[in-house]
Amino acid sequence: MTDTEKKEAYLEWIKDYCNNDFLDDEGVEVIPATVNLAIDKLMEADSIPAGLDSEKKGSKSVSFSEDRYKDIKPMLAPYRKLRW
């Protein structure tokens, strides 16, 4: 999967998670900068093995996380829409 395809897949995940198509009044897709930043963070997290939160080379420090999206979900909170 190419980086472009991954970014598109992450955008679809964000749209699903937020229940928001990010369309303006004229039906044109407008992606907020914060959403683009979230996509970049998802791409970065994708390069880290599952469950590994961070890793340092000097003095070897490794930390693990249960939820790789813990930093990303709060960024998306303002764009979430309730479903009825």
Secondary structure, 3 states (H helix, E strand, C coil): CCHHHHHHHHHHHHHHHHCCCCECCCCCECCCHHHHHHHHHHHHHHCCCCCEEEEECCCCEEEECCCCCCCCHHHHHHHCCCCC
